[in-house]
Amino acid sequence: MIRPSDRVFIDTGAWIALAEVQDPLHARARANWELLSRAGVRLFTSVPVVIETFTFLDRRGSREIALRWKARLSAIKRLQILGCSAEDFENAWRFLDVKELHKLSLVGATSFALMRRHKIRVAFAFDTHFAVAGFRYTG
């Protein structure tokens, strides 16, 4: 259950599913996006997630799709893009040592470090690593 007071972190997989109508998760992503929009939650993502998403869309789709996604991203008023400090980066490495988080990407680990620092408990993601790391996720 999403509450208006929730702070929600948006992961790469959710951004990709929203941007690519051919993505098998697109319909679920759109439904979740509508739910988050109606709830009026505060949205967050990170510089590493933006870089990863843009690169994926650019390489697997096209530069046009990637640039269109970037333009839409800039228009989301409730979205804050979190920077990643050297300390966040160091904290992220620790997640890679957790046995239950095998195959976790460094971008994912950075997301967890940022979510902890900014006290964000909910993720819009399709990656079960978020639940394993102790976060709620909608996806």
Backbone as JSON, one array per atom type, in Angstrom:
{
  "sequence": "MIRPSDRVFIDTGAWIALAEVQDPLHARARANWELLSRAGVRLFTSVPVVIETFTFLDRRGSREIALRWKARLSAIKRLQILGCSAEDFENAWRFLDVKELHKLSLVGATSFALMRRHKIRVAFAFDTHFAVAGFRYTG",
  "N": [[0.83, -1.19, 0.0], [0.68, 2.1, -0.97], [1.38, 5.22, 0.44], [0.63, 8.75, 0.69], [2.66, 9.98, 2.16], [4.89, 8.5, 1.67], [8.23, 8.1, 0.49], [9.65, 7.49, -2.52], [11.9, 5.55, -4.3], [13.05, 5.39, -7.58], [14.01, 2.85, -9.67], [16.35, 1.67, -12.17], [15.24, -0.44, -13.8], [12.49, 0.1, -13.64], [12.34, 2.62, -14.86], [13.17, 1.93, -17.46], [11.17, 0.09, -18.23], [8.99, 1.83, -18.25], [9.72, 3.56, -20.31], [9.99, 2.03, -22.64], [7.69, 0.81, -24.73], [7.51, -1.76, -25.75], [8.59, -3.32, -23.83], [8.28, -6.13, -21.68], [7.35, -5.6, -19.13], [6.06, -3.2, -19.28], [3.24, -2.53, -19.09], [2.67, -3.13, -16.39], [4.47, -1.34, -15.22], [3.41, 1.14, -16.07], [0.92, 1.08, -14.74], [1.79, 1.09, -12.07], [3.1, 3.55, -12.06], [0.94, 5.3, -12.42], [-0.43, 4.8, -10.03], [1.46, 5.77, -8.15], [1.51, 8.44, -8.97], [-1.14, 9.27, -8.47], [-1.14, 8.98, -5.69], [0.55, 10.96, -4.91], [3.19, 10.88, -3.98], [6.6, 11.61, -2.91], [9.22, 11.53, -5.2], [12.26, 9.87, -6.01], [15.41, 9.4, -7.58], [18.64, 8.44, -8.77], [21.87, 9.79, -9.71], [23.63, 7.71, -10.67], [21.63, 5.82, -11.48], [20.26, 7.28, -13.45], [22.3, 7.57, -15.36], [22.77, 4.86, -15.98], [20.24, 4.1, -16.99], [19.87, 5.87, -19.18], [22.05, 5.08, -20.79], [21.39, 2.39, -21.3], [18.94, 2.7, -22.73], [19.84, 4.2, -24.9], [21.7, 2.46, -26.12], [20.36, -0.02, -26.46], [17.95, 0.7, -27.48], [17.45, 3.5, -28.96], [19.14, 6.6, -29.67], [17.27, 8.6, -29.86], [15.07, 7.61, -28.35], [16.3, 7.54, -25.83], [16.89, 10.28, -25.43], [14.31, 11.34, -25.47], [13.27, 10.13, -23.18], [14.92, 11.38, -21.27], [14.06, 14.04, -21.52], [11.41, 13.82, -20.61], [11.92, 13.03, -18.0], [13.06, 15.33, -16.93], [10.8, 16.89, -16.75], [9.3, 16.02, -14.62], [7.98, 17.16, -11.81], [7.91, 16.39, -9.1], [10.15, 14.91, -8.7], [13.32, 14.16, -7.42], [16.71, 14.1, -8.13], [19.22, 12.27, -6.83], [22.52, 12.92, -5.85], [25.67, 11.18, -5.78], [27.9, 10.61, -3.34], [31.42, 10.24, -2.47], [31.48, 8.86, -0.08], [28.95, 7.59, -0.11], [29.43, 5.87, -2.24], [31.47, 4.26, -1.15], [29.98, 3.05, 0.91], [28.23, 1.59, -0.65], [29.78, -0.51, -1.68], [29.83, -2.33, 0.4], [27.41, -3.68, 0.29], [27.82, -5.45, -1.75], [29.16, -7.51, -0.6], [27.32, -9.03, 0.71], [25.99, -12.13, 1.0], [23.38, -13.02, 0.28], [22.69, -11.19, -1.6], [23.67, -11.85, -4.11], [24.89, -11.34, -7.41], [24.14, -8.7, -7.48], [24.19, -5.47, -8.87], [26.64, -2.82, -9.05], [25.46, -0.33, -9.35], [22.93, -0.89, -8.3], [23.69, -1.45, -5.63], [24.63, 1.06, -4.94], [22.23, 2.45, -5.06], [20.93, 1.34, -2.82], [22.58, 2.28, -0.73], [22.18, 5.04, -0.99], [19.4, 5.17, -0.56], [19.26, 4.35, 2.11], [20.72, 6.42, 3.36], [19.1, 8.65, 2.79], [16.78, 7.92, 3.97], [14.74, 6.51, 2.61], [12.27, 4.22, 2.09], [10.83, 2.76, 0.23], [10.78, 1.32, -3.0], [10.32, 1.78, -6.47], [10.54, -0.69, -8.43], [11.67, -3.6, -10.21], [13.3, -5.45, -9.29], [14.19, -7.94, -7.16], [16.19, -7.75, -5.29], [15.88, -5.45, -3.8], [13.94, -6.05, -1.84], [15.3, -8.09, -0.47], [17.34, -6.58, 0.62], [15.97, -5.21, 2.51], [14.06, -3.29, 1.89], [10.82, -2.02, 0.95], [9.12, -2.82, -2.04], [7.54, -1.86, -5.08], [6.37, -3.23, -7.93]],
  "CA": [[0.0, 0.0, 0.0], [1.43, 3.36, -1.08], [0.78, 6.35, 1.16], [1.17, 10.04, 0.23], [3.86, 10.34, 2.91], [6.01, 7.67, 1.23], [9.3, 8.59, -0.38], [9.82, 6.33, -3.39], [13.08, 5.56, -5.15], [12.77, 4.76, -8.86], [15.16, 2.09, -10.13], [16.58, 1.57, -13.62], [14.27, -1.33, -14.44], [11.19, 0.78, -13.74], [12.47, 3.67, -15.9], [13.23, 1.27, -18.77], [9.84, -0.44, -18.53], [8.12, 2.97, -18.58], [10.14, 4.2, -21.56], [9.9, 1.14, -23.8], [6.36, 0.2, -24.8], [7.67, -3.18, -26.08], [9.1, -4.02, -22.65], [7.25, -7.0, -21.12], [6.86, -5.03, -17.87], [5.56, -1.85, -19.53], [1.88, -2.34, -18.56], [2.79, -3.07, -14.92], [5.15, -0.09, -14.88], [2.44, 2.24, -16.25], [-0.06, 0.99, -13.65], [2.46, 1.54, -10.85], [3.34, 4.99, -12.21], [-0.35, 5.95, -12.16], [-0.65, 4.67, -8.58], [2.36, 6.71, -7.48], [1.06, 9.79, -9.32], [-2.37, 9.55, -7.71], [-0.82, 9.06, -4.27], [1.27, 12.21, -4.67], [4.41, 10.63, -3.22], [7.84, 12.25, -3.36], [9.97, 10.59, -6.02], [13.71, 10.02, -6.02], [16.26, 8.49, -8.32], [20.03, 8.86, -8.52], [22.72, 10.02, -10.88], [24.01, 6.43, -11.29], [20.47, 5.22, -12.15], [20.01, 8.05, -14.67], [23.34, 7.2, -16.32], [22.53, 3.48, -16.41], [19.02, 4.07, -17.8], [20.13, 6.54, -20.46], [22.96, 4.24, -21.56], [20.62, 1.23, -21.77], [17.99, 3.14, -23.77], [20.63, 4.64, -26.04], [22.35, 1.33, -26.78], [19.43, -1.09, -26.81], [16.85, 1.3, -28.23], [18.03, 4.48, -29.87], [19.44, 7.88, -29.03], [15.99, 9.33, -29.81], [14.32, 7.12, -27.18], [17.02, 7.98, -24.64], [16.7, 11.72, -25.27], [12.9, 11.56, -25.13], [13.16, 9.77, -21.76], [15.58, 12.44, -20.5], [13.17, 15.21, -21.53], [10.28, 13.53, -19.7], [12.48, 13.01, -16.66], [13.22, 16.73, -16.52], [9.49, 17.51, -16.56], [8.62, 15.48, -13.43], [8.21, 18.15, -10.76], [8.07, 15.78, -7.77], [11.32, 14.03, -8.74], [14.63, 14.67, -7.03], [17.81, 13.22, -8.53], [20.21, 12.29, -5.75], [23.92, 12.74, -6.2], [26.34, 10.07, -5.11], [29.18, 11.07, -2.81], [32.44, 9.2, -2.29], [31.04, 8.06, 1.08], [27.88, 6.71, -0.6], [30.08, 4.87, -3.06], [32.12, 3.33, -0.23], [28.92, 2.27, 1.57], [27.66, 0.69, -1.64], [30.62, -1.69, -1.82], [29.5, -3.29, 1.46], [26.27, -4.51, -0.13], [28.31, -6.49, -2.66], [29.68, -8.6, 0.23], [26.2, -9.75, 1.32], [25.8, -13.37, 0.24], [22.01, -13.08, -0.24], [22.55, -10.21, -2.68], [24.54, -12.25, -5.22], [24.59, -10.75, -8.72], [23.73, -7.3, -7.33], [25.06, -4.56, -9.59], [27.17, -1.71, -8.25], [24.43, 0.72, -9.37], [21.94, -1.31, -7.31], [24.27, -1.26, -4.31], [24.64, 2.51, -4.71], [20.84, 2.82, -4.76], [20.65, 0.97, -1.43], [23.31, 3.21, 0.13], [21.47, 6.33, -1.04], [18.09, 5.03, 0.09], [19.48, 4.36, 3.57], [21.13, 7.76, 3.81], [17.98, 9.59, 2.65], [15.62, 7.35, 4.67], [13.72, 6.12, 1.62], [11.97, 2.83, 2.41], [10.06, 2.13, -0.83], [11.36, 1.44, -4.34], [9.58, 1.39, -7.68], [11.57, -1.53, -9.02], [11.3, -4.97, -10.53], [14.46, -6.19, -8.82], [13.91, -8.47, -5.82], [17.26, -7.38, -4.37], [15.39, -4.41, -2.9], [13.3, -6.72, -0.7], [16.34, -8.78, 0.27], [18.1, -5.56, 1.34], [15.14, -4.65, 3.58], [13.19, -2.22, 1.4], [9.57, -2.41, 0.28], [9.16, -2.42, -3.44], [6.36, -2.02, -5.9], [6.84, -3.51, -9.27]],
  "C": [[0.88, 1.25, 0.0], [0.66, 4.45, -0.37], [1.38, 7.66, 0.65], [2.45, 10.45, 0.94], [5.09, 9.54, 2.48], [6.98, 8.45, 0.35], [9.7, 7.38, -1.2], [11.02, 6.54, -4.31], [12.76, 4.8, -6.44], [14.06, 4.16, -9.43], [15.22, 2.05, -11.66], [15.53, 0.73, -14.33], [12.91, -0.69, -14.61], [11.25, 1.86, -14.82], [12.45, 3.04, -17.29], [11.85, 0.76, -19.16], [8.86, 0.68, -18.88], [8.44, 3.53, -19.96], [9.91, 3.34, -22.79], [8.56, 0.42, -23.81], [6.43, -1.29, -25.14], [8.18, -3.98, -24.87], [7.99, -4.88, -22.05], [6.65, -6.48, -19.81], [6.21, -3.66, -18.05], [4.17, -1.61, -18.9], [1.91, -2.25, -17.03], [3.44, -1.76, -14.48], [4.2, 1.09, -15.0], [1.42, 2.25, -15.11], [0.55, 1.47, -12.34], [2.72, 3.04, -10.89], [2.07, 5.78, -11.91], [-0.68, 5.92, -10.67], [0.19, 5.67, -7.81], [1.93, 8.15, -7.75], [-0.18, 10.18, -8.53], [-2.09, 9.74, -6.22], [-0.07, 10.34, -3.92], [2.55, 12.04, -3.86], [5.58, 11.45, -3.75], [8.69, 11.19, -4.05], [11.46, 10.93, -6.01], [14.31, 9.02, -7.0], [17.68, 8.97, -8.08], [20.77, 9.09, -9.83], [23.17, 8.69, -11.48], [22.84, 5.75, -12.03], [20.17, 5.96, -13.44], [21.04, 7.68, -15.74], [23.08, 5.8, -16.87], [21.32, 3.4, -17.34], [19.26, 4.7, -19.16], [21.0, 5.66, -21.35], [22.22, 3.03, -22.12], [19.7, 1.63, -22.92], [18.71, 3.55, -25.04], [21.2, 3.45, -26.83], [21.38, 0.26, -27.26], [18.23, -0.58, -27.6], [17.41, 2.21, -29.3], [18.33, 5.75, -29.09], [18.16, 8.69, -28.88], [15.16, 8.9, -28.59], [14.97, 7.62, -25.9], [16.81, 9.48, -24.38], [15.25, 12.08, -24.91], [12.66, 11.23, -23.65], [13.77, 10.87, -20.88], [14.7, 13.68, -20.43], [11.98, 15.01, -20.6], [10.73, 13.54, -18.26], [12.58, 14.43, -16.11], [11.89, 17.41, -16.21], [8.75, 17.02, -15.31], [8.95, 16.37, -12.24], [8.48, 17.54, -9.39], [9.31, 14.9, -7.68], [12.58, 14.77, -8.33], [15.68, 13.64, -7.43], [18.92, 13.37, -7.5], [21.61, 12.09, -6.31], [24.52, 11.62, -5.37], [27.71, 10.55, -4.65], [30.18, 9.91, -2.74], [32.06, 8.3, -1.11], [29.91, 7.1, 0.68], [28.48, 5.55, -1.4], [30.77, 3.82, -2.19], [31.1, 2.46, 0.49], [28.3, 1.25, 0.62], [28.47, -0.6, -1.75], [30.26, -2.76, -0.79], [28.34, -4.21, 1.08], [26.73, -5.66, -1.04], [28.89, -7.69, -1.9], [28.58, -9.44, 0.86], [25.85, -10.95, 0.44], [24.42, -13.44, -0.42], [21.78, -12.11, -1.4], [23.46, -10.55, -3.86], [23.99, -11.67, -6.54], [24.0, -9.34, -8.62], [24.71, -6.42, -8.1], [25.57, -3.46, -8.66], [26.17, -0.55, -8.25], [23.34, 0.37, -8.35], [22.45, -1.09, -5.89], [24.32, 0.23, -3.95], [23.24, 3.01, -4.38], [20.52, 2.52, -3.31], [21.33, 1.93, -0.46], [22.61, 4.57, 0.17], [20.12, 6.27, -0.36], [18.25, 5.03, 1.61], [19.82, 5.77, 4.06], [19.96, 8.74, 3.79], [16.68, 9.07, 3.26], [14.43, 7.09, 3.73], [13.49, 4.62, 1.8], [11.29, 2.06, 1.27], [10.76, 2.36, -2.17], [10.34, 1.05, -5.39], [10.61, 0.64, -8.5], [10.99, -2.89, -9.35], [12.4, -5.93, -10.08], [14.22, -6.64, -7.38], [15.03, -8.19, -4.82], [16.8, -6.3, -3.38], [14.75, -5.02, -1.66], [14.34, -7.42, 0.16], [17.14, -7.79, 1.13], [17.26, -4.85, 2.4], [14.23, -3.51, 3.17], [11.88, -2.81, 0.89], [9.72, -2.04, -1.18], [7.85, -2.72, -4.14], [6.83, -2.24, -7.31], [5.99, -4.56, -9.92]]
}
